[in-house]
């Protein structure tokens, strides 16, 4: 019953979002990175931030799509004092990410919020990254982990000169963590996450738990480091949304979900907005999980248990660190 209750609380009769483009304070002078910022939820968030005069880096692989998104956002808000830039970022190839972060660091001296928004879902069986990791695990978790590691120093420096809990890194999880394997991310006898060769959806659910694990571990590890106490790390379920994530799902399934459960992408942006910008969030909230459209919640009990010292969250962080070490 607890699982059913949690499912309904994240899908139906949702409270109205409390932080939107209508009441977000001015963001002039603040700098943000939104991965996957030229489509779906990421684009909706970039539009809101730019409308409030923020400096937004839209990170992704496709410069043409980014250019279209940037022009559309600028056209919608011609009076904005903000800035929009494309940041080339290939999350399917770890070897390219350092160049992306160096490009950003050559232009900016601060980073207020890193939004690890991009992701892939239900990718075809046997899809892998350039480093031969399962595509969803590699893109959704490993690449964002590496990106975050490389940007942590600038996040720390920004936090040292900013208000409490105003500098954040937020990680996109999903309602589908409720359908993940026992423990969230299972490990094999070799100490690696278990990858299903035929069940791509199971791999997706595990990758989303992985993002929650990374958010939690970032918070735990940085809480004890004086230099990084100001950086808040949170994971969030953006909500059930109509976005490009469903492009690998059957058309019949998408139609059913669209009619019954899916909301416009902007509502996912409201969840991200609350996670990254709400003044309700305090330093002690770092590591928590956020439900649509901006409120604290929890995952399954067996997943929550893995956040403790010595649990799968720690194992997953350590595995990610080993895998990305050659590219740091």
N, C-alpha and C positions, 0 to 999 in steps of 0.2 A: 504493500500500500504506500510505503514511503516513496518508492521509485515512481509510482503512478502519480502521486501528489506532486512530486518535483517536476515531472513532465508537464502536467497541466499548468503549473505555476509559471512555466516558461513559454507556454504556447497559447493559452486561452485567457480571456478576461484580463489582459495585461494592463497595468496602470499606465496612464499617459506619461510620455517622456517629460522629465522636469528640466532638462537642459537642451535647448534647441538653438537654431539661428536667431530666434526671437529674443533670447535673454543671455546669450553668450557675451561676456565682456569683450571689449576691444583687445585685439591681439597684436597691436602694432609693435614691431621690434622683436617679436618672438619667432623662433625658427622651428619648423616641424618637418619630419620625413614621414611620408605615408607610402608604404610599399603597396604596389597594385593600385596606385592612386588615380589611374586613368579610366577605371571602369567600376561599376557597381557601387558598393559601400565606400570604397576608397575615394572614388570620384565625388560622391555626395559629401564626404567629410572634407575633402580638399576645397570644395566649393564654399562650404560654410566658413572654413578657416580663412580663406581668401576674402570673403565678404566682410570679415571682421579685421581686415588689414594685416593678416599674418603672412609670414614668408614660408611658403610651402614647397617642398621638394617632392615631386611625384616620381616615385622610383619604380622602374620596371624595365622590361626588355625592348618594348616596341616604341621607338621614338615617334613614329607616325601617329599611333593611337594617343600618345601623350600630347602631341602637338594639337590634335583635334580637341582633346579634353581641355587643354589650357586655353585655346581660343574660345571655346564655348563658355568656360567659366569666366573669362575676362569680359566676354560680351554680356553675360548676365549681370556683372557687377562692374560697370565702367568707372565708377567713382572710387573704387577700392584703392587704398594706399599700400596694399600688400604686393607681394611678388610671387610668381609661379615659375618654377624651374623643373626641367626634366633631369632626373638622375638615372643614368643607365645602370641597371642592376639585373643580373641574370641569376635568379635563385636556384636554377638547375645546374649551376657550375660554380663550385666553391672557389675555384682558382681565379675567378674574375672579380670576386667581391672586394678584395683589398683595393683594387684600382677604383672601384666605385666609392669606397669610403675616403680614399685619398683625394678623389675629385671633390667630394663634399667638403672635406677638411681644408682644402686649399682655398675655399670660398667663404667659409663661415667660421666664426670663433665661438659660437654657442649652438646648443641643440636643446630645446625645451621639452619636446615630446617626440619619441620614436614610436611610430604606430606600425607594428608588425602585422599588417592587415592581409597581405596577399596570401593566396593558397590555391591548391588544386584539390579536386575531389573526384573520387571514382574514376581515376585515370585508368586507361586500358591495362590489362594484365601484362606484366613484364616491362612496364614503362620504368625507366631508370634515369638517374641524373648522369652528368658527365663522369662522376666518380663511382658509378654503378650502385648507388644507393636506390632503394625503392623510391619512386618519384615523389610520392606524397610525404613520406618521412623525410626525404632529403630536402624538398622544397619548403614544406610547412615548418619543419623543425630545425634541421641542421643549418640551412642557409641563414635563417633568421637568427639563430644562435650565434653564428660567426659574425654576422652584421652587428649584432648587439655587442659582442665582445670588442669589436674594433671601434665601436662608437662610445663605449663606456667611459673612456677618459674625458671626452668632451661633455658627456652628460654629467659627470662628476664635477667638472669645472663650472658648468652652468649652475648646478645645484648649490655650489658653494657661495654663489652670489645671487641667489634667488630666494623667494619665500618658501616656507616649509611645504614639502610635498607637491611643489609646483612643477618639478622636473620628473618626467615619468617615461617608462617604457611599458607599452601595453601589447599583449599577445592575443591573437584571435584563436579562441577555442571554438566550441560548438555544442549545441544540444546533443549531438551524436556521441559525445563522450559517455552519455548514459547507455549507449549500445556497445561500448568498447569491451574487450576481453577482461577477464577477472584481473584485478590489479591495475587496469588501465593500459599499461604497456608490458606485455609479457617478454621475458628474456629466455634465450635458449642456453644450452649447456656451455656455449662459448662466450657468454656474457654480452651477447648482442641482442637487440630487439628482435623478436620473432616476426618474420615476414611471411605472410600467407601468399602462396604462389597462385592461388585461384580466387581468393576472396579479397578483392581490392577494397571493398567497403570496410572490412575489418582493419585493413592497413590505414585507411583514412581515419577511422575512429581513434585508433591508437596514436596517430600523429597529432590529433587534436588534444588528447590527454597529454601528449608530450609537450605541447605548448603550455598547458597549465602547469606541468611539472617544472618547465624552464622558468616560468614566471615566479613560481613559488621558491625555487632554488636561488634564483637571482636575488630575491628579497632576503632569503635566509643568509646567504653568504655575504651580502653587502651590508646587512644590518650590523655585522660585527666589525666592519671596516669603517673607520672614522671618516675617511675621505668620501665615502659613497653613501653616507646615511641619508642624504637628501634625495636620493634617486628612488622613487617609488615604482615598484613593478607589480602589474596586475594582469590577470587573464580575464577574458570576457566571452560569454556566449552572445554574439551579435543579434541573435534572433533568427527566426525562420523567414528567409528573405528570397525574393525573386531576383536572382543574379546569374552571372555567367557560370557560377559553380555547378549549376545543373546541366551543363552542356553535354556531359557524358551519360546522363540519365535518360531513360526512355521517355518519349514524348507523352505517353499516357500517364506515367507517374508524375511528370511535371505538371500536366493539366490538373490532375487530382489535387496535388499539393497546392497549386496556385489557387484553386477554388476554395480549399478548406483551411489552409494554414499559412500561406506565404504573404508577407507584407512587402511594401515597396522598400527598395534598398536604403532610402534615407533614414528609415527607422533603425537600421543597423548602424548608420552614422551617428544617430542619437545615443546608442549604447556606447560607441567608441568615444563620443564627446564627453559623456559622463565619466567614463573610465580615465580619460586623459586630461580633462579640464575642470571637473566638478570641484568646488571648494568644500564639498562635504567629505572629501577623502583626506585622511590624515596620515602622517608618517607611519603610524602603527598599523595602518591598513595594508601596507605593502605585503604582497603575497596572496591577497584575497582574490576571490572569484566573483564576477559580476554577471548578473542576469539582465535580460531585456526589460526595459529600455534604459536601465541605469539603477541598480539596487544590488546589494550584496546577497549572495546565495552560496550554495555549496554543490559539489558533485556527489556522486554515489559514495556511500560510506566506505567501501573498500578502496576507492580512489583517494578519498580524503586521508585514509590511514597511511597511504604510501608517501604522504608529504613529510612524515616524521623522519628523524635522523635514522639512516640505515635503510630507508624504504626505496621503492622503485624510482621515486623522483630523484634521489641522490644518484642512483645507478645510471639513470638516463642522462643526467647532467654530466657525469664522468665519462659516459660513452660519447656524448656529443663533443666533449673537450678533446678526447683522443682522436676522434675522426677529423676535427677541424684543425688540429694542432699544426699540420704542415702548411696551413694557409693563413695562420695568424700573423 
